Amino acid sequence: MIEIKNIYKSFENKEVIKNISKVFNQGETNLIIGRSGSGKTVLLKSIVGLHEIDKGQILYDNRDFTSMGLKLRKKLRQEMGMVFQGGALFDSLTVEENVRFPLDMFSELSNAEKQKQVDFCLERVNITDANKLYPSEISGGMQKRVAIARSIVLNPKYLFCDEPNSGLDPETSMVIDELIHSITVDLKITTIINTHDMNSVMEIGDNILFISDGEMVWEGNRKEILYSENKKLQEFVFANKQYQRIRDDKINQ
Amino acid sequence: MNIFNQTGRYFALMLRVFSKPERHSLYLRQTFNEIENLGVNSVGIVAVISIFMGGIMTLQVAYNMVNPLLPNTLIGLGNRDSLILEFSSTIMGLIMAGKIGSNITSEIGSMKVTEQIDSLEIMGVNSASYLILPKIIAVVLMFPLLYILSVFFGILGGLIVGPAVGAVTAPDYLNGIQSSFNPYYVTFSLIKCLVFGFLISSISAFFGYTVEGGAFDVGTASTRAVVNTNIMILVWDLILTQLLL
């Protein structure tokens, strides 16, 4: 479980995150949604410590991340996995080497055990025949799947995904969503996903936080989101007319 | 103010770079990769530039020796000492700042803008140390070797060009390069090479690591890295020459 309490973050006197508090549950797909530029990525990067927050508290299973020293933070980070918007795979390493990298860096496993774990993770994301290819030689969807494999190779307790569907076709997006959701449930990890993709919200949104202009506007789950009367949320959700029709149909039924 | 800010950030980054590595074996592997990438792969360009540099130096010394009382052996001696003292260390340093320096800045800068560095940080890896330390070690180790190669090829260039155009005979040239040799000149230049190697790798890495934005900004950072490295090489050349010669 990850808990954030009254978080503030500003850049050069511009407040980007304003007083956000939220509990992200273990074994659930927690989503942070909002328009582009609403502060989703800054919030996610603040939670993982890539941005230092100005005020507030971040707790990982009641361990205060904000007051931790560098050594403890580095140790805690070994319990985290993150999938970046562009995949962020290392260009100079093959698919297999990318997934193996965290094991080489931190685990004491033998080479055979490492290889077994790499193969298991790549199979988990349905990559079987691209092990020796470089990231530039595989598609965007495959890059995202390799990034997911790399992020789970050390059996993390916490998984963060920054817009995992950006730049992908709807079918591949669905595959990625289902993959992240099943990993979250199977491994009982705390997953936080940044997205503005309404399909993802409706498919896997167990616990949703909607932010606008750096402020928390609404929280709930995917069943509640269509019926919320919050004006800002409605503008965001029903920008796609399809969801308006779905809601109207359900109300008429 | 900006220069103080930049200098402070540079030293802060160097503190992170020289902290204890997470896994020595990975750093060692990375260092060997960088020795090949930054050092061994520069041998060709160093050889070509040095041959031309030595040839041109020999011709210029010969054309400026208008006094018939001066022996022709001075042509070889002049070429050798110019190469040992300045050309193969400082000029080669300026050229390497362009080749190796821009390579380092663009590689690290690209990793920064594509979030690969963030990705390392999230894993709990000290990205500054993992990415920069092997490059610094590789360049500091390889630059003195490239210097020695440069001196060799420069002298060879003089030997090829001088007699070929009739500026000096081969025996005179060979006598010249063997006369009045001061070994301290080599020691002095090797010290300069160690310093230049550190400057080239660390300043270029700093500009790459601190880049913000996209591809355009990586290009700008590369240019700034080369310009700043060149200035620092010349400043330190002056300081070391005053201190050590």
HADDOCK unambig.tbl for C-alpha pairs under 7 A between the chains (distance, minus, plus):
assign (segid A and resid 74 and name CA) (segid B and resid 124 and name CA) 4.56 0.50 0.50
assign (segid A and resid 75 and name CA) (segid B and resid 124 and name CA) 6.75 0.50 0.50
assign (segid A and resid 77 and name CA) (segid B and resid 122 and name CA) 5.84 0.50 0.50
assign (segid A and resid 77 and name CA) (segid B and resid 123 and name CA) 5.73 0.50 0.50
assign (segid A and resid 77 and name CA) (segid B and resid 124 and name CA) 5.12 0.50 0.50
assign (segid A and resid 78 and name CA) (segid B and resid 123 and name CA) 5.54 0.50 0.50
assign (segid A and resid 78 and name CA) (segid B and resid 124 and name CA) 5.73 0.50 0.50
assign (segid A and resid 80 and name CA) (segid B and resid 122 and name CA) 6.98 0.50 0.50
assign (segid A and resid 80 and name CA) (segid B and resid 123 and name CA) 6.91 0.50 0.50
assign (segid A and resid 81 and name CA) (segid B and resid 123 and name CA) 6.96 0.50 0.50
assign (segid A and resid 82 and name CA) (segid B and resid 122 and name CA) 6.99 0.50 0.50
assign (segid A and resid 86 and name CA) (segid B and resid 114 and name CA) 6.92 0.50 0.50
assign (segid A and resid 88 and name CA) (segid B and resid 114 and name CA) 5.94 0.50 0.50
assign (segid A and resid 88 and name CA) (segid B and resid 115 and name CA) 5.46 0.50 0.50
assign (segid A and resid 88 and name CA) (segid B and resid 116 and name CA) 4.72 0.50 0.50
assign (segid A and resid 88 and name CA) (segid B and resid 119 and name CA) 6.59 0.50 0.50
assign (segid A and resid 89 and name CA) (segid B and resid 116 and name CA) 6.46 0.50 0.50
assign (segid A and resid 90 and name CA) (segid B and resid 116 and name CA) 6.40 0.50 0.50
assign (segid A and resid 102 and name CA) (segid B and resid 123 and name CA) 6.94 0.50 0.50
assign (segid A and resid 105 and name CA) (segid B and resid 23 and name CA) 5.97 0.50 0.50
